[in-house]
Amino acid sequence: MADNGMKGRVKGLLVGTPPGAEHVELEGRSDSFSEQNANAQRQALQVLNLAQRTADEHVATAHRQADKICADARAMAEQIVRDAQAHADEFRRQADKTLSDARATAEEIARDAQAHADDTRHDADAILADARAHAEEIAKDAQAHADELHDQAQRRYQDVVGSLETKREALQQQIEALEHFDRDYRGRLTTFMQNQLRALWVDQPQVDTSTEDLDAEPDAD
């Protein structure tokens, strides 16, 4: 936009009527070449001044734009830094919260695990105590049963021994009775035979005296 204005000014200076041109034309173009040359120099000087001003304006505009760009960039950078800092703070807060929650969860899990371990240990101790008591009860019952069986066996042994003793005594009495019967029977038989032999001796005196040995046989028995 400034370049178009500068071009228009230069064109107006070079093509347009210079200051005082109307006065020169009214006098019938009576000015000399030196006056034209002076006018040209003045126009060139004006062009240079205009170009200098335009350049200064361009430089000032460029400086302003550069300052604005720098300010905008600085503001944007500061905003980015603030946003990044806010994001970092938010991320740090979230991280701290997550870490805190994780620690709380870990502590809760540890407490639950400890409580479960304590309960398990308590249950195990109770089960062990019950098993030990049950085992002792079984051992007592087994010992009592063993003692009872031993007593029964002892009583049965005594009964058997007593029965055998009774039977032995009965058998002994039977044996003694049989021995007594045998002696008595033998005595009676001997007496009967002796009587028979005496009777034969009376009836038949010729009987051999060897029959006297029969009298001695019962005594030998």
C-alpha positions in Angstrom: 0.0 0.0 0.0 2.9 2.4 0.8 4.7 1.3 -2.4 1.7 2.3 -4.5 1.5 5.7 -2.8 5.2 6.3 -3.4 5.0 5.3 -7.1 2.0 7.8 -7.4 4.0 10.6 -5.9 7.1 10.0 -8.0 4.9 9.8 -11.2 3.2 13.0 -10.2 6.6 14.7 -9.7 8.0 13.4 -13.0 5.0 13.8 -15.3 2.9 16.5 -13.7 3.4 20.2 -13.8 6.1 21.3 -11.4 5.5 24.1 -9.0 5.7 27.5 -10.9 5.2 25.8 -14.4 2.1 27.8 -15.0 4.1 31.0 -14.5 6.7 29.8 -17.0 4.1 29.0 -19.7 2.5 32.4 -19.3 5.7 34.1 -20.0 6.0 32.2 -23.3 8.5 29.6 -22.2 11.2 32.2 -21.9 13.2 30.4 -19.2 16.5 29.1 -20.1 17.9 25.6 -20.0 19.5 26.3 -16.6 16.1 27.0 -15.1 14.8 23.6 -16.5 17.9 22.0 -15.1 17.3 23.5 -11.7 13.7 22.4 -11.9 14.9 18.9 -12.7 17.3 18.9 -9.8 14.5 20.1 -7.5 12.3 17.4 -8.7 15.0 14.8 -8.2 15.6 16.1 -4.8 11.9 15.9 -4.0 11.9 12.4 -5.4 14.9 11.5 -3.2 13.2 13.1 -0.2 10.0 11.3 -0.9 11.9 8.1 -1.4 13.7 8.7 1.9 10.5 9.4 3.7 8.9 6.4 2.1 11.8 4.2 3.0 11.7 5.6 6.5 8.0 4.9 6.7 8.7 1.4 5.3 11.4 0.9 7.9 9.2 2.2 10.7 6.3 0.1 9.5 8.6 -2.9 9.3 9.9 -2.2 12.8 6.4 -1.8 14.1 5.4 -5.1 12.4 8.5 -6.8 13.7 7.8 -5.5 17.1 4.2 -6.6 16.8 5.3 -10.0 15.6 7.8 -10.3 18.4 5.2 -9.1 20.9 2.7 -11.6 19.5 5.3 -14.3 19.4 6.4 -13.5 22.9 2.8 -13.4 24.1 2.1 -16.7 22.3 5.3 -18.2 23.7 4.3 -17.0 27.2 0.8 -18.4 26.7 2.3 -21.7 25.5 4.6 -21.7 28.5 1.7 -21.0 30.8 -0.4 -23.6 29.1 2.4 -26.1 29.3 3.0 -25.2 32.9 -0.7 -25.6 33.7 -0.7 -28.9 31.8 2.4 -30.0 33.7 0.9 -29.0 37.0 -2.4 -30.7 36.1 -0.4 -33.8 35.0 1.6 -33.6 38.2 -1.5 -33.3 40.3 -3.0 -36.3 38.4 0.2 -38.2 38.9 0.3 -37.4 42.6 -3.4 -38.3 42.9 -2.8 -41.6 41.0 0.2 -42.3 43.2 -1.7 -41.5 46.3 -4.6 -43.7 45.2 -2.2 -46.4 44.3 -0.5 -46.2 47.7 -3.8 -46.2 49.5 -5.0 -49.2 47.4 -1.7 -51.0 48.1 -2.0 -50.2 51.8 -5.6 -51.4 51.8 -4.6 -54.6 50.0 -1.8 -55.1 52.4 -4.2 -54.6 55.4 -6.7 -57.0 53.8 -3.9 -59.5 53.1 -2.6 -59.2 56.7 -6.2 -59.5 58.0 -6.8 -62.5 55.8 -3.4 -64.0 56.8 -4.3 -63.5 60.5 -7.8 -65.0 60.0 -6.2 -67.9 58.1 -3.6 -68.4 60.9 -6.4 -68.2 63.5 -8.4 -70.7 61.5 -5.4 -72.9 61.1 -4.6 -72.7 64.8 -8.3 -73.5 65.6 -8.3 -76.5 63.2 -5.0 -77.7 64.6 -6.3 -77.4 68.1 -9.5 -79.2 67.2 -7.5 -81.9 65.3 -5.2 -82.3 68.3 -8.1 -82.5 70.7 -9.8 -85.0 68.4 -6.6 -87.0 68.2 -6.2 -87.0 71.9 -9.8 -88.0 72.3 -9.3 -90.8 69.8 -6.1 -91.9 71.6 -8.0 -91.9 74.9 -10.8 -93.9 73.5 -8.4 -96.3 71.9 -6.5 -96.6 75.1 -9.7 -97.2 77.0 -10.8 -99.7 74.4 -7.4 -101.4 74.6 -7.6 -101.5 78.4 -11.1 -102.9 78.2 -10.0 -105.5 75.7 -7.0 -106.3 77.9 -9.3 -106.7 80.9 -11.6 -108.8 78.9 -8.8 -111.0 77.7 -7.4 -111.2 81.2 -10.8 -112.2 82.5 -11.3 -114.6 79.7 -7.8 -116.0 80.4 -8.7 -116.3 84.1 -12.0 -117.8 83.2 -10.3 -120.3 80.8 -7.6 -121.0 83.3 -10.2 -121.4 86.1 -12.3 -123.6 83.9 -9.3 -125.7 83.0 -8.4 -125.9 86.6 -12.0 -127.0 87.4 -11.9 -129.4 84.5 -8.5 -130.6 85.6 -9.8 -131.2 89.1 -12.8 -132.9 87.7 -10.7 -135.1 85.5 -8.4 -135.7 88.5 -11.3 -136.8 90.5 -12.5 -139.0 87.6 -9.1 -140.5 87.3 -9.0 -141.1 91.0 -12.4 -142.6 90.9 -11.4 -144.8 87.9 -8.3 -145.8 89.7 -10.3 -146.6 92.8 -12.8 -148.5 90.7 -9.9 -150.3 88.9 -8.4 -151.3 92.3 -11.7 -152.3 93.6 -12.6 -154.2 90.4 -9.2 -155.9 90.4 -9.6 -156.8 94.1 -13.0 -158.2 93.5 -11.9 -160.0 90.4 -8.9 -161.4 92.2 -11.1 -162.5 95.1 -13.6 -164.1 92.7 -10.8 -165.9 90.9 -9.3 -167.1 94.1 -12.6 -168.3 95.3 -13.1 -170.1 92.0 -9.6 -171.6 92.3 -10.2 -172.8 95.8 -13.4 -174.3 94.7 -11.7 -176.1 92.0 -8.9 -177.1 94.4 -11.5 -178.6 96.7 -13.2 -180.4 93.9 -10.0 -181.4 92.1 -7.0 -181.6 94.4 -4.8 -182.8 91.5 -4.8 -179.4 90.1 -1.2 -178.2 89.6 0.1 -176.1 92.4 1.2 -173.6 89.8 -2.2 -172.1 90.2 -1.0 -170.6 93.4 0.9 -168.0 91.3 -2.5 -166.6 90.3 -2.9 -165.5 93.9 0.2 -163.5 93.6 -0.6 -161.7 90.3 -3.2 -159.3 91.7 -0.6 -158.2 94.3 1.9 -157.7 91.5 -0.5 -155.4 89.8 
